[in-house]
Amino acid sequence: MTVNLLTRLAGILMALVLAACATPASAPPEIRMGRIEQIQPASIDSDSHAGVGAVLGGLAGVGLGSLIGGGTGRDVAMVVGAIGGTVAGSQVARRYDRPVQGQQIFVRTQSGVLVVVTQPVTPGLQVGQRVFIQGNGEGARVVPQ
């Protein structure tokens, strides 16, 4: 009888622990309606990562360094090649990192709140046009109705 009671208590305790660890249900995406008051050109920093160039450069440097010499000299050449390749790859990636053309859109919602969204250029948006604002924060986008 005691074992059965302890088993049930352990089961209930595990269920409570698992329920506490569960992620809460995500809120549905927010969609607001409004009218565009102003559109200004903007540039958006590219989301490409300089780390990719550094990693590829480092791997190329290790590969080239492994072709030089033998023994300890080869190990030194690989390390120097990795460091040099990382620096060179990072610089190349930074050189080709160009901002994306975007637009800053000022939308007056139906509740009277002015919302500003910066997004890549969306053709067809005009001042005075009725639009939807989908999402919020960094993920907000303005789309025509």
DOZAZA-493672 format. One line per 4 residues: number of its first residue (from 0); their letters; for each residue x, y, z of N, C-alpha, C. Coordinates in Angstrom, 1 decimal. Each point is the difference from the previous one (the first is absolute). Example, Ala and Ser with C-alpha at 12.3 -4.5 7.8 and 13.67 -1.06 7.14 Angstrom:
<nodes>
0) AS) 13.2,-5.7,7.8,-0.9,1.2,0.0,0.9,1.2,0.0 | -0.4,1.1,-0.7,0.9,1.1,0.0,-0.8,1.1,0.8 .
</nodes>
This chain:
<nodes>
0) MTVN) 0.8,-1.2,0.0,-0.8,1.2,0.0,0.9,1.2,0.0 | 1.0,0.1,0.8,0.9,1.1,0.1,0.7,0.2,-1.4 | 0.5,-1.1,-0.6,0.7,0.1,-1.3,-1.0,0.6,-1.0 | -1.2,-0.4,0.0,-1.0,0.4,-1.0,-0.2,1.5,0.2 .
4) LLTR) -0.1,0.5,1.2,-0.2,1.4,0.3,1.2,0.8,-0.4 | 1.2,-0.5,0.3,1.2,0.7,-0.4,0.1,0.1,-1.5 | -0.4,-1.0,-0.7,0.1,0.0,-1.5,-0.9,1.0,-0.5 | -1.2,0.1,0.5,-1.0,1.0,-0.4,0.5,1.4,0.3 .
8) LAGI) 0.6,0.2,1.1,0.5,1.4,0.4,1.2,0.3,-0.9 | 0.8,-0.9,-0.3,1.1,0.2,-1.0,-0.5,0.4,-1.3 | -1.0,-0.7,-0.5,-0.6,0.3,-1.3,-0.6,1.4,-0.1 | -0.7,0.3,1.1,-0.6,1.4,0.1,1.1,1.0,0.0 .
12) LMAL) 1.0,-0.2,0.8,1.1,0.9,0.1,0.7,0.2,-1.4 | 0.2,-1.1,-0.7,0.7,0.1,-1.3,-0.9,0.7,-1.0 | -1.3,-0.2,0.1,-1.0,0.7,-0.9,0.1,1.6,0.3 | 0.1,0.3,1.2,0.1,1.4,0.4,1.3,0.7,-0.5 .
16) VLAA) 1.1,-0.8,0.2,1.3,0.5,-0.5,0.0,0.2,-1.5 | -0.6,-1.0,-0.7,0.0,0.1,-1.5,-0.9,1.2,-0.4 | -1.1,0.2,0.7,-0.9,1.1,-0.4,0.6,1.3,0.3 | 0.8,0.1,1.0,0.7,1.3,0.3,1.1,0.3,-1.0 .
20) CATP) 0.6,-1.1,-0.6,1.0,0.2,-1.0,-0.6,0.3,-1.4 | -1.2,-0.2,-0.2,-0.6,0.2,-1.4,0.0,1.4,-0.3 | 0.2,0.3,-1.3,0.1,1.4,-0.5,-1.4,0.5,-0.1 | -0.3,1.2,0.3,-1.3,0.6,-0.1,-0.4,0.1,-1.5 .
24) ASAP) -1.3,-0.1,-0.2,-0.5,0.2,-1.4,0.4,1.3,-0.5 | 0.5,0.1,-1.2,0.4,1.3,-0.6,-1.2,0.7,-0.4 | 0.0,1.3,0.1,-1.1,0.9,-0.3,-0.1,0.0,-1.6 | -1.2,0.1,-0.4,-0.2,0.1,-1.5,0.6,1.3,-0.5 .
28) PEIR) 0.5,0.0,-1.3,0.6,1.2,-0.5,-0.9,1.1,0.0 | 0.5,1.2,0.4,-0.8,1.2,0.1,-0.2,0.6,-1.4 | -1.2,0.4,-0.4,-0.2,0.7,-1.2,-0.8,1.2,0.3 | 0.5,1.2,-0.4,-0.7,1.2,0.2,-0.3,0.7,-1.3 .
32) MGRI) -1.0,0.8,-0.1,-0.3,0.7,-1.2,0.3,1.5,0.2 | 0.4,0.6,-1.2,0.3,1.4,0.1,0.1,0.6,-1.4 | 0.5,1.3,0.0,0.2,0.7,-1.3,1.4,0.6,0.0 | 0.7,-0.1,-1.1,1.3,0.5,-0.1,0.0,1.5,0.0 .
36) EQIQ) 0.8,0.6,0.9,0.1,1.5,0.0,1.3,0.5,-0.7 | 1.0,-0.8,0.0,1.3,0.4,-0.5,0.9,-1.2,-0.4 | 0.7,0.1,-1.1,1.0,-1.0,-0.3,1.3,0.6,-0.3 | 1.1,-0.4,0.6,1.3,0.5,-0.2,1.0,-1.1,-0.4 .
40) PASI) 0.9,0.3,-0.9,1.0,-1.0,-0.3,0.9,-0.3,1.2 | 0.5,-1.2,0.1,0.9,-0.4,1.1,0.9,-1.1,-0.5 | 1.1,-0.1,0.7,0.9,-1.2,-0.3,0.0,-0.9,1.2 | -0.1,-1.3,-0.3,0.0,-1.0,1.1,1.3,-0.7,-0.1 .
44) DSDS) 0.7,-0.1,1.2,1.2,-0.8,0.1,-0.2,-1.4,-0.5 | 0.9,-0.5,-0.8,-0.1,-1.4,-0.5,0.1,-1.0,1.2 | -0.7,-1.0,-0.1,0.0,-1.0,1.0,1.0,-1.2,-0.2 | 0.9,0.2,-1.0,1.0,-1.0,-0.2,1.0,0.1,1.1 .
48) HAGV) 0.6,-1.1,0.3,0.9,0.0,1.2,1.5,0.0,-0.5 | 0.8,0.8,0.6,1.4,0.1,-0.4,0.7,-1.3,0.5 | -0.6,-0.7,0.9,0.6,-1.3,0.6,0.1,-1.0,-1.1 | -0.9,0.0,-1.0,0.1,-1.0,-1.1,1.3,0.2,-0.7 .
52) GAVL) 0.3,1.2,-0.4,1.2,0.3,-0.7,1.3,-0.4,0.8 | -0.1,0.3,1.3,1.1,-0.4,0.9,0.2,-1.5,0.0 | -1.0,-0.7,0.2,0.1,-1.5,0.1,0.5,-0.6,-1.3 | -0.6,0.5,-1.1,0.5,-0.5,-1.3,1.4,0.3,-0.3 .
56) GGLA) 0.4,1.3,0.4,1.4,0.4,-0.2,0.9,-0.8,0.9 | -0.4,-0.3,1.2,0.8,-0.8,0.9,0.2,-1.4,-0.5 | -1.0,-0.6,-0.5,0.1,-1.3,-0.5,0.9,-0.1,-1.3 | -0.1,1.0,-0.8,0.9,0.1,-1.2,1.4,0.2,0.5 .
60) GVGL) 0.2,0.8,1.0,1.4,0.2,0.5,0.6,-1.3,0.6 | -0.8,-0.7,0.7,0.4,-1.3,0.6,0.4,-1.0,-1.2 | -0.9,0.0,-1.0,0.3,-0.9,-1.1,1.3,0.4,-0.8 | 0.2,1.3,-0.2,1.2,0.4,-0.7,1.3,-0.2,0.9 .
64) GSLI) -0.2,0.2,1.3,1.1,-0.2,1.0,0.4,-1.4,0.1 | -0.9,-0.9,-0.2,0.3,-1.5,0.1,0.8,-0.4,-1.2 | 0.1,0.8,-1.1,0.7,-0.4,-1.1,1.5,0.4,0.1 | 0.3,0.7,1.0,1.4,0.6,0.2,0.7,-0.9,1.0 .
68) GGGT) 1.2,-0.4,-0.3,1.0,-0.7,0.9,-0.6,-1.3,0.6 | 0.6,-0.4,1.1,-0.3,-1.2,0.7,0.3,0.2,1.5 | -0.6,-0.9,0.8,0.2,0.0,1.4,-0.4,1.3,0.7 | 0.8,0.6,0.8,-0.3,1.2,0.8,-0.2,1.2,-0.9 .
72) GRDV) 0.8,0.0,-1.1,-0.1,1.1,-0.9,-1.4,0.1,-0.7 | -0.5,-1.2,-0.3,-1.4,-0.1,-0.6,-1.0,0.5,1.0 | 0.1,-0.4,1.3,-0.9,0.4,1.0,0.0,1.5,0.2 | 1.2,0.6,0.0,0.1,1.5,0.1,-0.6,0.6,-1.3 .
76) AMVV) 0.2,-0.5,-1.1,-0.5,0.5,-1.3,-1.6,-0.1,0.0 | -0.5,-1.0,0.6,-1.5,-0.2,0.1,-0.6,1.1,0.9 | 0.7,0.2,1.2,-0.5,1.0,0.9,0.0,1.4,-0.6 | 1.2,0.3,-0.6,0.1,1.4,-0.6,-1.0,0.1,-1.2 .
80) GAIG) -0.1,-1.1,-0.8,-1.0,0.1,-1.1,-1.4,0.2,0.5 | -0.4,-0.7,1.2,-1.3,0.2,0.5,-0.3,1.4,0.5 | 1.0,0.6,0.7,-0.1,1.4,0.5,-0.1,0.9,-1.2 | 0.9,-0.1,-0.9,0.0,0.9,-1.2,-1.3,-0.2,-0.8 .
84) GTVA) -0.4,-1.2,-0.2,-1.3,-0.3,-0.8,-1.2,0.6,0.7 | 0.0,-0.1,1.3,-1.1,0.6,0.8,-0.1,1.5,-0.2 | 1.1,0.6,0.2,0.0,1.5,-0.2,-0.3,0.4,-1.4 | 0.5,-0.7,-1.0,-0.2,0.4,-1.4,-1.5,-0.3,-0.3 .
88) GSQV) -0.5,-1.2,0.4,-1.4,-0.3,-0.3,-1.0,1.0,0.7 | 0.3,0.4,1.1,-0.8,1.0,0.7,0.0,1.3,-0.7 | 1.1,0.5,-0.5,0.1,1.2,-0.8,-0.7,-0.1,-1.3 | 0.1,-1.1,-0.7,-0.7,-0.2,-1.3,-1.6,0.0,0.3 .
92) ARRY) -0.4,-0.7,1.0,-1.5,0.0,0.3,-0.4,1.4,0.4 | 0.8,0.8,0.7,-0.4,1.4,0.4,-0.1,0.9,-1.3 | 0.9,-0.3,-0.9,0.0,0.9,-1.2,-1.3,-0.2,-0.9 | -0.5,-1.3,0.0,-1.2,-0.3,-0.8,-1.3,0.1,0.8 .
96) DRPV) 0.1,0.5,1.2,-1.2,0.1,0.9,-0.6,1.4,-0.3 | -1.0,0.0,-0.9,-0.7,1.2,-0.4,-1.4,0.1,0.7 | -0.4,1.3,0.3,-1.3,0.1,0.6,-1.1,-0.2,-1.1 | -1.1,-0.4,0.5,-1.2,-0.3,-0.9,-0.9,1.2,0.0 .
100) QGQQ) -0.5,0.3,-1.2,-0.9,1.2,-0.2,-1.3,-0.3,0.8 | -0.4,0.9,0.7,-1.2,-0.2,0.8,-0.9,1.3,0.0 | -1.0,0.0,0.8,-0.9,1.1,0.2,-0.5,0.1,1.4 | -0.1,1.2,0.5,-0.5,0.2,1.3,-1.4,0.5,-0.2 .
104) IFVR) -1.0,-0.7,0.5,-1.4,0.2,-0.2,-0.7,0.5,1.2 | -0.6,1.1,0.0,-0.7,0.6,1.2,-1.5,-0.3,-0.3 | -0.6,-0.8,0.9,-1.4,-0.4,-0.1,-0.8,0.4,1.2 | -1.1,0.7,-0.2,-0.9,0.4,1.1,-1.1,-1.1,0.1 .
108) TQSG) 0.0,-0.7,1.1,-1.0,-1.1,0.2,-1.4,0.6,0.3 | -1.0,-0.9,-0.1,-1.3,0.5,0.2,-0.2,0.5,1.5 | 0.8,-0.4,0.9,-0.1,0.5,1.4,0.7,1.3,0.1 | 0.7,0.5,-1.0,0.7,1.3,0.0,1.4,-0.1,0.4 .
112) VLVV) 0.6,-1.1,0.2,1.4,-0.2,0.3,0.8,0.1,-1.3 | 1.1,0.7,0.1,0.9,0.0,-1.2,1.1,-1.1,0.2 | 0.1,-0.8,-1.0,0.9,-1.2,0.0,1.0,0.2,-1.2 | 1.3,-0.1,0.3,1.0,0.1,-1.0,0.6,-1.4,-0.2 .
116) VTQP) 0.0,-0.4,-1.3,0.6,-1.3,-0.3,1.0,0.2,-1.1 | 1.2,-0.6,0.2,1.1,0.0,-1.0,0.1,-1.4,-0.6 | -0.1,-0.1,-1.3,-0.1,-1.3,-0.6,0.6,0.2,-1.4 | 0.4,-1.1,-0.7,0.5,0.1,-1.4,-1.1,0.6,-0.8 .
120) VTPG) 0.4,0.6,-1.2,-1.0,0.7,-0.8,-1.1,-1.0,-0.5 | -1.2,0.5,0.2,-1.2,-0.7,-0.4,-0.7,0.8,-1.1 | 0.1,-0.4,-1.3,-0.6,0.8,-1.0,-1.5,0.1,0.2 | -0.5,1.2,-0.4,-1.4,0.2,0.0,-0.6,0.7,1.2 .
124) LQVG) 0.9,0.2,1.0,-0.5,0.7,1.2,0.0,1.5,-0.3 | -1.0,0.7,0.4,-0.1,1.4,-0.3,-0.6,0.8,1.3 | 0.3,1.2,0.1,-0.5,0.8,1.1,-1.5,0.1,-0.2 | -0.8,-0.2,1.1,-1.4,0.0,0.0,-0.6,-1.3,-0.1 .
128) QRVF) 0.7,-1.0,-0.4,-0.5,-1.4,-0.2,-0.3,-0.7,1.3 | -1.1,-0.7,0.0,-0.4,-0.8,1.1,0.9,-1.3,0.0 | 0.5,-0.4,1.2,0.9,-1.1,0.1,-0.2,-0.8,1.2 | 0.6,-1.2,0.1,0.1,-0.8,1.2,1.4,0.1,0.5 .
132) IQGN) 0.1,0.0,1.3,1.3,-0.2,0.7,0.0,-1.4,0.6 | 0.8,-0.8,-0.5,0.1,-1.4,0.4,1.1,-0.2,1.0 | -0.2,-0.6,1.2,1.0,-0.2,0.9,0.3,1.2,0.9 | 1.1,-0.1,0.7,0.4,1.1,0.9,1.5,-0.1,0.2 .
136) GEGA) 0.6,1.1,0.5,1.5,0.0,0.2,0.7,-0.1,-1.3 | 1.2,-0.7,0.1,0.9,-0.1,-1.2,-0.7,-0.7,-1.1 | -1.0,-0.9,0.2,-0.7,-0.7,-1.0,-1.2,0.6,-0.6 | -0.3,1.3,0.3,-1.2,0.7,-0.5,0.3,0.3,-1.5 .
140) RVVP) -1.1,-0.2,-0.8,0.0,0.3,-1.4,-1.3,0.7,-0.4 | 0.1,1.0,-1.0,-1.1,0.7,-0.5,-0.4,-0.6,-1.3 | -1.2,-0.5,-0.2,-0.5,-0.6,-1.2,-1.3,0.7,-0.5 | -0.2,0.1,-1.3,-1.2,0.7,-0.5,-1.3,-0.8,0.4 .
144) Q) -1.1,0.7,0.2,-1.3,-0.7,0.3,-0.5,-0.7,-1.2 .
</nodes>
